[in-house]
């Protein structure tokens, strides 16, 4: 990235200010990046755990597959999913609070006695599935934020900070050279005036 600047004190002060700001911000951004890495790993582990739980529940569900054929699927309905928002390393993440179900009344005498247990199993399966979706969304948001933060760290570390340092160095050298030339020309003028004075006397 080419940093545009002029060879004067105003430009030098502006560049030094921008450089100082980036150097100060870099450790904070690096800390955020490492915190996001930890959270991404934690979210991935949580998803794996929830997927295993879903598999186990489906396997238990499959054992009673013959019975599920007579189950009334309209008995249980997910009405609403209540959620909250939590900040993790500066990223807003949806958090599952509760799942609201509607259970259609059914006769305990006319229905098979396992219907009540089946209803509980379905609620648990739905709960785990919804938690897994929330965790998946959390992982997506965290990975996106981590990627953006890593890009910012790289931009600061590898492009902007070296670019500003180089520009400041160039301006300082230019100003030193200009000052040296000015002093040299003053000495030359002074020595000429001295020579003219001596020649005139």
Secondary structure, DSSP 4 states (H G I P E B T S, - for coil): -PPP--SSHHHHHHHHHHHHHHHHHHHHHHHHHHHHHHHHHHHHHHHHHHHHHHHHHHHHHHHTHHHHTTS-GGGEEEEEEEEEEEEETTEEEEEEEEEEEEE----TTTS-TTHHHHHHHHHHHHHHHHHHHHHHHHHHHHHHHHHHHHHHHHIIIIIIHHHHHHHHHHHHHHHHHHHHHHHHHHHHHHHHHHHHHHHH-
